[in-house]
Amino acid sequence: MARILVVTDSTCDLPAEWIRQYDIRIVPTYVQFGQESFADDGVQITRTEFYHRMVSSPFHPTTAAGSVGETSEAMARALNDADHVIGITAAAQLSGLFNTFRLAAEDTDPARVTLIDSRQTSMGLGWQVYVAASMAQAGASVETITLRIQRMQPFIEVYAALDTMEHLRRSGRVGWATAVMGNLFQIKPIVSLHEGVVSSVARVRTSHRLFEALVELAHHLAPFDYLAIMHTVNPNGAQRLRDALADIRPETPVPIVDATPVLGVHVGPNGIGLGIVRKIT
C-alpha cells in the first residue's frame, strides 16, 4: 500500500495532537512587525505575545508565506518518508502560499505531489487537512482523497465575530469609509470566508448581541459534519460559545483552537469564531 503524507501551512490551526497522530507536515507562515519576522509556530512568538505586540507596537503586523526553499525542504522530507504527498494550502485568493507550494513541488518531484487550494484558512483549511490525513492513514488513494476534499469545499465556512473593525481597517480588508463609520459607531461585525470570498454577514453594536448573533447563525447553519470553535486570545468566550452550541454539536470532536496570528492580523484580539463543515448532502 502506497504511503501518502499531507503537507500544509501553519494557518491550518489543527490541534497539536492531531498533527502528531496523522504525521501532518507543517510549513510555517510568518508575521512581521516592521523589519522583524516571526514564524507562526507558537515558539518564536506566542499567541499572547503577538497580541500584546499588536496593540503596543508602532507597526501594524503584516503576513508573509514561507520561502520556496523552506517549503521545498519540507516537501522533500515528506517525499523521503512517503510515496506521494498531498499539499493543501490556505486560499490562493488570499495568500501566496499556494503558489509557493506549486514552485516547491516543481523543485522536488511534481509527479509525486498533488496540490489542493483549500479556498479557506484556519479550521476551514484544518478540516480539509484532517480529513485528507485521516483518509491517507486509513489507506485511501490520492484520487479518492482529492475527490473527497473537492466535495467538502462548498460546505465549508469560517465565521469570525470581531470585537472591533480597527484591525480589518488597518489590514486593508475593508473599505476605508466602511471601517471609519464602523469605528465611529463602535460596530462589531461578523465576517465569513466561503470558497475564498470574504463577506460581512452581520453588524451589531454590543458584545452581548455579537455573541447572540453568532449563536443564532450557527443554529441556522446546522447540522454539521465538523465544527471547531476558534478564538484570538479569548478562551473564555470560546468555551462559552462551545457550551451555547451543545445542542447542535456533531458526533465528531469539537476542538477549541487559538487561531493563527496570520488571521489575527485582520481580526485582532478578543475575537471568537466558527470553522464548520455543514452536513454534506
C-alpha positions in Angstrom: 0.0 0.0 0.0 1.4 3.4 -1.0 2.0 5.8 1.8 0.6 9.3 1.5 1.5 12.2 3.7 -0.2 15.6 3.9 1.8 18.8 3.9 0.1 22.1 4.8 0.9 25.6 6.1 0.7 26.7 9.7 -2.6 28.7 9.3 -4.4 25.3 9.4 -4.8 25.7 13.3 -5.1 22.0 13.9 -4.6 20.8 17.4 -1.0 19.6 18.0 -2.1 16.1 19.0 -3.9 15.6 15.6 -0.8 16.8 13.8 1.3 14.2 15.6 -1.3 11.4 15.2 -1.6 11.8 11.4 2.1 12.8 10.8 1.0 16.1 9.1 3.9 18.1 7.9 3.6 21.9 8.6 5.4 24.7 6.7 5.4 27.9 8.9 4.0 31.2 7.7 5.3 34.4 9.2 4.1 37.6 10.9 6.2 40.7 10.6 6.4 43.9 12.8 8.4 46.3 10.7 11.7 44.5 9.9 11.2 41.8 12.5 9.8 38.5 11.3 8.5 35.6 13.4 7.4 32.1 12.4 3.8 31.3 13.2 4.8 28.3 15.2 3.9 29.4 18.7 7.6 29.3 19.6 9.3 32.3 18.1 6.3 34.4 19.3 3.4 33.0 21.4 -0.2 33.9 20.7 -0.3 36.1 23.8 3.0 37.9 22.9 1.7 38.5 19.4 -1.5 40.3 20.5 0.4 42.3 23.2 2.7 43.5 20.5 -0.1 44.1 18.1 -1.7 46.7 20.4 1.5 48.2 21.6 3.8 48.3 18.5 4.0 51.3 16.3 4.0 48.9 13.4 0.8 47.1 12.3 1.8 43.5 11.7 1.8 42.0 8.2 2.0 38.4 7.0 4.2 36.5 4.6 4.5 33.0 3.2 7.5 30.9 3.9 10.2 30.8 1.2 10.1 28.4 -1.7 13.3 26.9 -0.4 11.9 26.3 3.1 8.8 24.8 1.5 10.8 22.6 -0.8 12.8 21.2 2.1 9.6 20.3 4.0 8.2 18.7 0.8 11.4 16.8 0.1 11.4 15.4 3.7 7.8 14.3 3.3 8.6 12.6 -0.1 11.5 10.8 1.6 9.0 9.3 4.0 6.1 8.6 1.6 5.3 7.6 -1.9 3.1 10.6 -2.6 2.4 14.0 -0.9 -0.8 15.9 -0.9 -0.2 19.6 -0.3 -3.2 21.7 1.0 -2.8 25.4 1.5 -4.7 28.5 2.6 -6.8 30.1 0.0 -4.9 31.2 -3.1 -7.2 34.2 -3.4 -6.0 35.5 -0.1 -2.4 34.4 0.1 0.7 33.5 -2.0 1.0 30.1 -0.2 -0.5 28.0 -2.9 2.0 29.5 -5.5 4.8 28.9 -3.1 3.8 25.2 -2.7 3.5 24.9 -6.5 7.0 26.2 -7.0 8.3 23.9 -4.3 6.6 20.9 -5.9 8.3 21.8 -9.2 11.6 21.9 -7.3 11.2 18.4 -5.8 9.1 15.7 -7.6 6.0 17.1 -9.2 4.8 13.7 -10.4 4.5 12.6 -6.7 2.9 15.8 -5.4 -0.8 16.7 -5.6 -1.8 20.3 -4.7 -5.1 21.4 -3.4 -6.2 25.1 -2.9 -8.4 24.8 0.2 -10.1 28.2 -0.6 -10.1 28.6 3.2 -7.9 29.4 6.2 -7.8 28.4 9.9 -10.0 25.5 10.7 -11.7 25.8 7.3 -8.3 24.6 6.0 -7.7 22.5 9.0 -10.8 20.3 8.5 -9.6 19.5 4.9 -6.2 18.6 6.2 -7.6 16.5 9.0 -9.9 14.5 6.6 -7.2 14.1 4.0 -4.6 12.9 6.5 -7.0 10.5 8.3 -8.1 9.0 4.9 -4.4 8.7 3.9 -3.6 6.8 7.1 -6.6 4.5 6.5 -5.2 3.6 3.1 -7.3 5.7 0.7 -5.8 6.6 -2.7 -4.7 10.1 -3.8 -7.7 10.2 -6.2 -10.2 9.3 -3.5 -8.8 11.8 -1.1 -8.8 14.6 -3.7 -12.4 13.9 -4.7 -13.5 13.9 -1.0 -11.8 17.3 -0.4 -13.3 18.8 -3.5 -16.7 17.5 -2.4 -16.3 19.1 1.0 -15.3 22.6 0.0 -18.7 24.1 -0.9 -19.9 23.0 2.6 -17.0 24.7 4.5 -17.3 28.1 6.1 -15.4 30.2 8.6 -17.1 32.9 10.6 -15.3 35.4 12.8 -17.0 37.7 15.3 -14.8 40.8 15.8 -14.6 43.0 18.8 -13.6 45.9 16.6 -13.3 46.8 12.9 -10.0 48.6 13.6 -7.7 45.7 12.6 -9.7 45.0 9.5 -9.3 48.6 8.5 -5.6 48.6 9.1 -5.1 45.4 7.2 -6.9 46.9 4.2 -9.5 44.1 4.1 -12.5 46.5 4.1 -13.1 49.9 2.5 -11.8 52.9 4.3 -15.2 54.6 4.6 -16.9 51.5 5.9 -14.2 51.0 8.5 -14.3 54.6 9.7 -18.1 54.5 10.1 -17.9 51.2 11.8 -15.4 52.5 14.3 -17.3 55.8 14.8 -20.4 53.9 15.8 -18.5 51.1 17.6 -19.8 48.5 15.2 -18.9 44.8 15.8 -19.0 42.7 12.7 -19.3 39.1 11.9 -17.4 38.2 8.7 -17.4 35.0 6.7 -15.0 33.2 4.4 -16.6 30.8 1.9 -14.7 29.4 -1.1 -12.1 32.2 -1.0 -14.6 35.1 -0.7 -14.7 37.3 2.5 -18.1 38.8 3.2 -19.8 40.7 6.0 -22.8 38.8 7.4 -23.8 40.9 10.4 -23.1 44.2 12.2 -24.1 44.8 15.8 -23.4 47.4 18.5 -22.7 45.3 21.6 -20.6 42.3 22.6 -23.7 40.6 24.0 -25.5 41.0 20.7 -22.4 39.9 18.8 -22.3 36.6 20.7 -26.0 36.1 20.3 -25.8 36.7 16.6 -23.0 34.1 16.2 -25.0 31.5 18.1 -28.1 32.2 16.0 -26.1 31.9 12.9 -24.7 28.6 13.9 -28.1 27.2 14.7 -29.3 28.4 11.3 -26.4 26.6 9.5 -26.7 23.3 11.5 -26.4 20.3 11.1 -22.6 19.9 10.8 -20.3 17.1 9.9 -17.5 19.0 11.6 -17.4 22.0 14.0 -14.5 23.9 15.5 -14.5 26.9 17.9 -11.8 29.4 17.2 -10.7 32.4 19.2 -8.0 35.1 19.3 -6.7 35.0 23.0 -10.3 34.8 24.2 -10.6 31.2 25.7 -13.5 32.1 28.0 -15.5 33.4 25.1 -14.7 30.3 23.1 -15.7 28.0 25.9 -19.0 29.9 26.3 -19.6 29.6 22.6 -18.9 25.9 22.7 -21.4 25.5 25.6 -24.0 27.5 23.7 -23.8 25.2 20.8 -24.0 21.9 22.8 -27.4 21.1 21.3 -26.1 21.1 17.7 -22.7 19.6 18.2 -21.8 16.9 15.7 -20.7 13.4 16.7 -17.1 14.3 15.6 -14.7 16.1 18.0 -15.3 19.8 18.6 -11.9 21.4 19.3 -11.3 24.9 20.6 -8.3 26.4 18.9 -6.4 29.7 19.4 -6.4 31.0 15.9 -3.2 31.7 13.9 -1.7 35.2 14.3 -1.8 35.3 10.4 -5.6 35.5 10.8 -5.3 37.7 13.9 -3.6 40.4 11.9 -7.0 41.0 10.3 -9.2 40.0 13.3 -7.4 41.4 16.3 -7.6 40.2 19.9 -10.8 39.0 21.7 -12.4 37.5 18.6 -14.4 34.3 18.5 -15.4 32.2 15.5 -16.5 29.0 13.9 -14.9 26.7 11.5 -17.7 24.5 10.1 -18.3 21.8 7.6 -22.1 21.7 7.0 -23.7 18.3 6.6 -22.8 17.1 3.1 -25.8 16.1 1.2 
